[in-house]
Amino acid sequence: MILEVGKKYNELMGQEGPVLNLTGSGFMLKLMYKMPSGEEIKNITKGKVQYKVVYIKNVIMLLVKFGDEMWMDVPFFGDKNTLEVLPKLEDSGTGYTMNVLLSDAKTGELKGIRVFALNNAVSKNLYKFIEHQSEKNYSQRECDQALGYIYSRYSTNNLLKLAIASGKEN
């Protein structure tokens, strides 16, 4: 699918917040904001990116910060199908692709696109955590309970302190 800033897409409408998926071209981080401001668009599409990964209660949490925006925590659950799409990284100089789409949650209008590579340490940890999740074969109910537990006990700042690996992109 070819995406174009300024066009509207049904799959970019929905509840405000971040959603992380895996596609054939890497990870896809959809950021759905209510009427994103010019400053938010600039921070997400052109600002410095910082990211960290945490694995807690069998939940992968990707923590991301764009420019002057606040840190956001984005859960991810992988399974055996995820491992079929995601190659295992051997070379120390490689990392997974992160495609970022910023949209207006109400209209589905694509406001910005950004692509960057996660560093090797974060990428390898993501693979290891997804491998662990797929071995456990968690039900949706178990994933929801674990996520509820995390959100009830940890702030984003607490999760940042628990990060296993981190990286940045200018």
C-alpha positions as YAML, in Angstrom:
chain: A
units: angstrom
residues:
- id: 1
  name: MET
  ca: [0.00, 0.00, 0.00]
- id: 2
  name: ILE
  ca: [1.33, 3.43, -0.92]
- id: 3
  name: LEU
  ca: [0.48, 6.09, 1.65]
- id: 4
  name: GLU
  ca: [0.34, 9.81, 1.03]
- id: 5
  name: VAL
  ca: [0.38, 12.61, 3.59]
- id: 6
  name: GLY
  ca: [-2.87, 14.57, 3.38]
- id: 7
  name: LYS
  ca: [-5.00, 11.61, 2.30]
- id: 8
  name: LYS
  ca: [-7.52, 9.87, 4.55]
- id: 9
  name: TYR
  ca: [-7.34, 6.18, 5.46]
- id: 10
  name: ASN
  ca: [-9.94, 4.23, 7.43]
- id: 11
  name: GLU
  ca: [-7.24, 2.19, 9.19]
- id: 12
  name: LEU
  ca: [-5.77, 5.42, 10.61]
- id: 13
  name: MET
  ca: [-9.02, 6.39, 12.36]
- id: 14
  name: GLY
  ca: [-9.86, 5.25, 15.85]
- id: 15
  name: GLN
  ca: [-9.11, 5.75, 19.49]
- id: 16
  name: GLU
  ca: [-6.41, 8.28, 20.23]
- id: 17
  name: GLY
  ca: [-3.08, 6.70, 21.12]
- id: 18
  name: PRO
  ca: [-0.22, 4.58, 19.79]
- id: 19
  name: VAL
  ca: [-0.57, 1.10, 18.25]
- id: 20
  name: LEU
  ca: [2.39, -1.11, 17.33]
- id: 21
  name: ASN
  ca: [2.05, -3.84, 14.70]
- id: 22
  name: LEU
  ca: [4.39, -5.90, 12.58]
- id: 23
  name: THR
  ca: [4.09, -5.87, 8.80]
- id: 24
  name: GLY
  ca: [6.14, -7.35, 5.96]
- id: 25
  name: SER
  ca: [8.17, -4.12, 5.89]
- id: 26
  name: GLY
  ca: [8.99, -4.00, 9.60]
- id: 27
  name: PHE
  ca: [7.32, -2.60, 12.66]
- id: 28
  name: MET
  ca: [4.49, -0.11, 12.13]
- id: 29
  name: LEU
  ca: [3.84, 2.45, 14.86]
- id: 30
  name: LYS
  ca: [0.51, 4.19, 14.28]
- id: 31
  name: LEU
  ca: [0.16, 7.38, 16.29]
- id: 32
  name: MET
  ca: [-3.45, 8.52, 16.25]
- id: 33
  name: TYR
  ca: [-3.86, 12.01, 17.72]
- id: 34
  name: LYS
  ca: [-6.94, 14.21, 17.99]
- id: 35
  name: MET
  ca: [-6.18, 17.06, 15.61]
- id: 36
  name: PRO
  ca: [-2.37, 16.94, 15.89]
- id: 37
  name: SER
  ca: [-0.79, 20.38, 16.13]
- id: 38
  name: GLY
  ca: [1.93, 21.67, 13.83]
- id: 39
  name: GLU
  ca: [4.42, 21.29, 16.69]
- id: 40
  name: GLU
  ca: [3.41, 17.66, 17.29]
- id: 41
  name: ILE
  ca: [3.73, 16.89, 13.58]
- id: 42
  name: LYS
  ca: [7.19, 18.54, 13.50]
- id: 43
  name: ASN
  ca: [8.39, 16.66, 16.61]
- id: 44
  name: ILE
  ca: [7.23, 13.30, 15.29]
- id: 45
  name: THR
  ca: [8.40, 13.66, 11.70]
- id: 46
  name: LYS
  ca: [11.62, 15.63, 12.22]
- id: 47
  name: GLY
  ca: [12.56, 15.59, 15.93]
- id: 48
  name: LYS
  ca: [15.17, 13.45, 17.62]
- id: 49
  name: VAL
  ca: [13.85, 9.95, 18.38]
- id: 50
  name: GLN
  ca: [14.69, 8.07, 21.57]
- id: 51
  name: TYR
  ca: [13.46, 4.55, 22.27]
- id: 52
  name: LYS
  ca: [13.76, 1.86, 24.91]
- id: 53
  name: VAL
  ca: [12.39, -1.64, 25.35]
- id: 54
  name: VAL
  ca: [11.13, -3.32, 28.52]
- id: 55
  name: TYR
  ca: [9.85, -6.85, 29.08]
- id: 56
  name: ILE
  ca: [7.69, -7.09, 32.15]
- id: 57
  name: LYS
  ca: [4.98, -9.58, 33.12]
- id: 58
  name: ASN
  ca: [5.36, -11.19, 29.67]
- id: 59
  name: VAL
  ca: [4.48, -7.91, 27.93]
- id: 60
  name: ILE
  ca: [6.84, -6.11, 25.56]
- id: 61
  name: MET
  ca: [6.71, -2.36, 26.13]
- id: 62
  name: LEU
  ca: [8.31, -0.10, 23.56]
- id: 63
  name: LEU
  ca: [8.96, 3.34, 25.01]
- id: 64
  name: VAL
  ca: [9.33, 6.10, 22.43]
- id: 65
  name: LYS
  ca: [9.98, 9.84, 22.55]
- id: 66
  name: PHE
  ca: [9.85, 12.14, 19.54]
- id: 67
  name: GLY
  ca: [11.47, 15.57, 19.87]
- id: 68
  name: ASP
  ca: [9.88, 17.52, 22.73]
- id: 69
  name: GLU
  ca: [6.88, 15.20, 23.04]
- id: 70
  name: MET
  ca: [6.41, 13.16, 26.21]
- id: 71
  name: TRP
  ca: [7.55, 9.54, 26.36]
- id: 72
  name: MET
  ca: [4.87, 7.09, 25.28]
- id: 73
  name: ASP
  ca: [4.64, 3.43, 26.21]
- id: 74
  name: VAL
  ca: [3.37, 1.06, 23.54]
- id: 75
  name: PRO
  ca: [2.60, -2.60, 24.33]
- id: 76
  name: PHE
  ca: [3.31, -5.37, 21.83]
- id: 77
  name: PHE
  ca: [2.32, -9.03, 21.89]
- id: 78
  name: GLY
  ca: [4.01, -11.46, 19.53]
- id: 79
  name: ASP
  ca: [3.21, -15.05, 18.61]
- id: 80
  name: LYS
  ca: [4.47, -17.81, 16.30]
- id: 81
  name: ASN
  ca: [3.11, -15.92, 13.26]
- id: 82
  name: THR
  ca: [5.16, -12.88, 14.29]
- id: 83
  name: LEU
  ca: [8.34, -14.96, 14.30]
- id: 84
  name: GLU
  ca: [7.59, -16.20, 10.77]
- id: 85
  name: VAL
  ca: [7.59, -12.58, 9.52]
- id: 86
  name: LEU
  ca: [10.43, -11.27, 11.68]
- id: 87
  name: PRO
  ca: [13.94, -12.38, 10.67]
- id: 88
  name: LYS
  ca: [16.41, -13.25, 13.41]
- id: 89
  name: LEU
  ca: [19.31, -10.78, 13.33]
- id: 90
  name: GLU
  ca: [22.82, -12.20, 13.23]
- id: 91
  name: ASP
  ca: [24.90, -9.21, 12.12]
- id: 92
  name: SER
  ca: [25.70, -6.68, 14.85]
- id: 93
  name: GLY
  ca: [25.19, -3.78, 12.42]
- id: 94
  name: THR
  ca: [21.55, -4.50, 11.61]
- id: 95
  name: GLY
  ca: [18.23, -3.55, 13.15]
- id: 96
  name: TYR
  ca: [14.52, -3.72, 12.44]
- id: 97
  name: THR
  ca: [12.72, -0.98, 10.54]
- id: 98
  name: MET
  ca: [10.25, 1.25, 12.39]
- id: 99
  name: ASN
  ca: [7.63, 2.89, 10.19]
- id: 100
  name: VAL
  ca: [5.78, 5.70, 11.97]
- id: 101
  name: LEU
  ca: [2.44, 7.03, 10.78]
- id: 102
  name: LEU
  ca: [0.90, 10.08, 12.45]
- id: 103
  name: SER
  ca: [-2.78, 10.59, 11.76]
- id: 104
  name: ASP
  ca: [-5.80, 12.53, 12.92]
- id: 105
  name: ALA
  ca: [-7.71, 9.91, 14.93]
- id: 106
  name: LYS
  ca: [-11.10, 11.39, 14.03]
- id: 107
  name: THR
  ca: [-10.70, 11.82, 10.26]
- id: 108
  name: GLY
  ca: [-7.99, 9.27, 9.42]
- id: 109
  name: GLU
  ca: [-5.99, 11.94, 7.60]
- id: 110
  name: LEU
  ca: [-2.31, 11.02, 7.43]
- id: 111
  name: LYS
  ca: [-0.38, 13.97, 8.88]
- id: 112
  name: GLY
  ca: [3.17, 12.63, 8.75]
- id: 113
  name: ILE
  ca: [5.40, 9.66, 7.97]
- id: 114
  name: ARG
  ca: [8.77, 8.74, 9.40]
- id: 115
  name: VAL
  ca: [11.00, 5.69, 8.97]
- id: 116
  name: PHE
  ca: [14.04, 4.79, 11.02]
- id: 117
  name: ALA
  ca: [16.01, 1.71, 12.06]
- id: 118
  name: LEU
  ca: [15.98, 0.38, 15.60]
- id: 119
  name: ASN
  ca: [19.50, -0.38, 16.76]
- id: 120
  name: ASN
  ca: [20.82, -3.92, 17.01]
- id: 121
  name: ALA
  ca: [20.51, -4.22, 20.81]
- id: 122
  name: VAL
  ca: [16.84, -3.19, 20.86]
- id: 123
  name: SER
  ca: [16.08, -5.32, 17.79]
- id: 124
  name: LYS
  ca: [17.70, -8.45, 19.24]
- id: 125
  name: ASN
  ca: [15.87, -7.97, 22.54]
- id: 126
  name: LEU
  ca: [12.58, -7.54, 20.69]
- id: 127
  name: TYR
  ca: [13.17, -10.82, 18.89]
- id: 128
  name: LYS
  ca: [14.09, -12.60, 22.14]
- id: 129
  name: PHE
  ca: [10.98, -11.24, 23.91]
- id: 130
  name: ILE
  ca: [8.68, -12.17, 20.99]
- id: 131
  name: GLU
  ca: [10.24, -15.64, 20.97]
- id: 132
  name: HIS
  ca: [9.45, -15.97, 24.69]
- id: 133
  name: GLN
  ca: [5.87, -14.76, 24.20]
- id: 134
  name: SER
  ca: [5.29, -17.21, 21.34]
- id: 135
  name: GLU
  ca: [6.54, -20.14, 23.42]
- id: 136
  name: LYS
  ca: [4.05, -19.27, 26.17]
- id: 137
  name: ASN
  ca: [1.13, -18.96, 23.72]
- id: 138
  name: TYR
  ca: [-0.80, -16.47, 25.85]
- id: 139
  name: SER
  ca: [-4.53, -15.97, 25.40]
- id: 140
  name: GLN
  ca: [-5.92, -12.50, 24.71]
- id: 141
  name: ARG
  ca: [-7.39, -12.53, 28.23]
- id: 142
  name: GLU
  ca: [-3.98, -13.26, 29.78]
- id: 143
  name: CYS
  ca: [-2.38, -10.46, 27.73]
- id: 144
  name: ASP
  ca: [-5.09, -8.00, 28.79]
- id: 145
  name: GLN
  ca: [-4.68, -8.96, 32.46]
- id: 146
  name: ALA
  ca: [-0.90, -8.55, 32.31]
- id: 147
  name: LEU
  ca: [-1.25, -5.17, 30.61]
- id: 148
  name: GLY
  ca: [-3.80, -4.06, 33.23]
- id: 149
  name: TYR
  ca: [-1.38, -5.11, 35.96]
- id: 150
  name: ILE
  ca: [1.46, -3.11, 34.40]
- id: 151
  name: TYR
  ca: [-0.61, 0.05, 33.92]
- id: 152
  name: SER
  ca: [-1.93, -0.15, 37.49]
- id: 153
  name: ARG
  ca: [1.55, -0.41, 39.03]
- id: 154
  name: TYR
  ca: [4.02, 1.34, 36.72]
- id: 155
  name: SER
  ca: [4.12, 4.86, 35.33]
- id: 156
  name: THR
  ca: [5.90, 5.54, 32.06]
- id: 157
  name: ASN
  ca: [8.80, 6.98, 34.11]
- id: 158
  name: ASN
  ca: [9.01, 3.73, 36.13]
- id: 159
  name: LEU
  ca: [9.10, 1.72, 32.90]
- id: 160
  name: LEU
  ca: [11.91, 3.92, 31.53]
- id: 161
  name: LYS
  ca: [14.05, 2.97, 34.54]
- id: 162
  name: LEU
  ca: [13.47, -0.74, 33.83]
- id: 163
  name: ALA
  ca: [14.61, -0.57, 30.18]
- id: 164
  name: ILE
  ca: [16.72, -3.47, 28.96]
- id: 165
  name: ALA
  ca: [18.07, -1.72, 25.84]
- id: 166
  name: SER
  ca: [17.80, 1.74, 24.31]
- id: 167
  name: GLY
  ca: [18.70, 3.77, 21.27]
- id: 168
  name: LYS
  ca: [18.24, 7.05, 19.46]
- id: 169
  name: GLU
  ca: [17.91, 8.45, 15.97]
- id: 170
  name: ASN
  ca: [18.56, 12.06, 14.99]
...
